[in-house]
Structures are given as structure tokens and as C-alpha cells.
Amino acid sequence: MINYEELSLAGDLLYFYEHVELSDTPIFGGDFYLQIIDLSLIESINNDWRSGGDWNEDYVIFAERNSDVLYCVTSIEGCPVFGSIQKNNFIVSSSLASFFDVYCDMVKIEERDFNCDTVDDDFNLKDEYVEKIRNKLSQSLNNDCSLGFEKFFLL
């Protein structure tokens, strides 16, 4: 049984897990590859990160990408989302809701606007694709969040 109190699963993140039914550990592909942490695994993953001693108890990891993580700060209203690349932490979105809104917009750009054809012959992201992503991020997020979102997913 999940100990919600010990895990600090609260606010918008608790709402998310109470209202979304996940089968296994869902993975979204493409340039915005992301694995959502299933509720049955969330406690053990978070305990592993907390064992290092410098991980705040209000940080709750909810997604993973190539061993880097996204986490919410559940003690702040809206549960802002942060990325952690090799434990270098930075803000990605001011709330969990805005994170998922922007994430869906990015996937739509990749799939609808570019038909998943986002790299050139040298496997670099196409300039027009990156420009469209950056424009949408700057319209949707403040500058720090926009840079963090790009850092986590595209750099």
C-alpha cells in the first residue's frame, strides 16, 4: 500500500494519480520521450533518490527520461515541475497542469506539423522544427521554464 503522507503525494500530483488510470508504466515516444512512473512504483523510485540525503521530501518524481527525472514540489500550490539531469535541478513548468498542456502541444507539433520528420540527414533536429518548438514554449511558459523544458527534452 502506498503511504501518501510519507511520500508527500499531494495537491495536483495527487489529483493526477487519483484520476488517471495507468497500465504498467506508460511510455511516450519521439523527441519528447517520457516514461510516467506508475503509482505502484512511485514510492520505491522516490525512496531511492532520497537515500542520497540531499533530496527534499517535498520532491516527488513522476516521470523519467533516460535516467533523468521530472519531479513536482508538492508543498507549493500547483505542484511546479522541475527537471533533474544528473541531479542538476531546474524548473520546467510553474505547475503540473501547465506542464502537461505544453507537453501535449510539443507532441502535436512533432506529429502533426512535422509528421515525426524532425531530423536532418545528419540526425540533427531541423532548424524550423526547433524554431517552432521555441516559439510555442515562449508563448506558453515564462523564460526560465521555457529554457528548462527545452534543456530537459531537446538538449
N, C-alpha and C positions, 0 to 999 in steps of 0.2 A: 504494500500500500504506500502511496506517495505521501510524504509528510510535507504538505503545502507550506506550513508555517516555518519549518526548518529550512526549506528551500527558498523561502521568500517569494513564492509564486503568488503574485498579487496584481491588482489593477488590470490594465488592458491585456497583459500577458496571461493572467488567469482567465480572463474573459475569452481570449483566443482559444486556449486549450479546452475550456468548457463548451465551446460552440463549434469547434472544428473536429470532424472525425477523420483521423489519420489512419491509414492502413500501413503497417510496418513503419518504415522511415522514408517518407516521400522525397524524391529527388527531382529537381527541376534542372533541365539541361541547357545546353547552348552557352553563349558568352556569359550568361548570368547563372551559371551552375550554382545550385544551392541545395543542401540537404536539410530538411526540417527535422529537428530532434523529436522523436516520438515521446509522448508523455511517460511511457514505461521506462525510457532510458534517461530521462532528463535528470533525475536525481544522481545517478552514478556519474554521468558526464560532468555535472557541476561539482560534485564532490572531488573528482579527480583534479579539476582546476583549482579548487580551494585548498587542496593539500599542500600547495606551494607556500602558503602563508600570506601572500600579498594580494589575494583576490578578495574583493569586498563581498560580504554576504548578500548584499542587495543586487549583485550582478547575477543575472540568470541567463545562461546560454540557451538559445532556442534554435540555432541553426549553425551548420558547419559547411566549410568550403575548403577543400584541400588542407585539412588540419588547422585552418584558421577558423575563428568563430565570430558569430554575431550574438550579442547579448543585450538584454534590456536592464535598465536600472529601475527596479520595481518600487523603490521608495520615492520616486519622482512621478508626479501625475503625468499620464500619457505614456509612461514607460519609454523614455528615449532609447534609441538603438545605437549601439556602438559596435565597431568592428575591432577585432584584435588579431593582428598579424604578427606572429611570433611574440605575443604578449606586448606589442606596441599598440596601445589603445587610442582610438579616435572616434569622434561622433560621425554617425551615418544619417541619422534622422532624429528630429525632435520628438517623435512619437512612433509607437509601433504601427498605428493606423496609417500614418503618412509613409512609413517605410513600405508597407505592403501596397499602397497606392502607387508609389513611384516604381517599385519593383515590377508591378504589372505593366506600367507604362513602358518600362525598358524592354520587357519581353515582347510587348506588342510592336515596338519599333524594330526589334531584331526579326521577328517573324513576319509581320505584315508589310512593313516598309522595305525590308531588305531580303525577305524570303530566306532568311538564315544565311545569306551570302554576304558575310560581313568581313571577310579577309581577302587580301590581295594575293597575287601569285607567290609572294614571299611569306605568307601566313601572318602578315601584319594586319591589324584592324584597318579597314578602309577609312580614309580621312573624312569622307562625307558621312559615314556611319558615326564616327566619334564626334563629329560636329553636331549631328542631330541629337545624340545622347547628351552631350554637354548642354546644348540649348534647352532640352527638356528638363534636365537636372536643375539648371539655373532658374527656370520658371517655377519649379516645384519645391525647391529646398533653399535654405539660406546658404551662403557661400561655404561655410565650414562643413555643413552636411553634404553639400554637393561635391566638394573635394573628397570627403571621406567615402562617399558612395562610390565615386569613380576609383579611388585608391583600392577599395576592397574588391571591386568587381572587374576593373579593366586594367589596372597597372600591375 
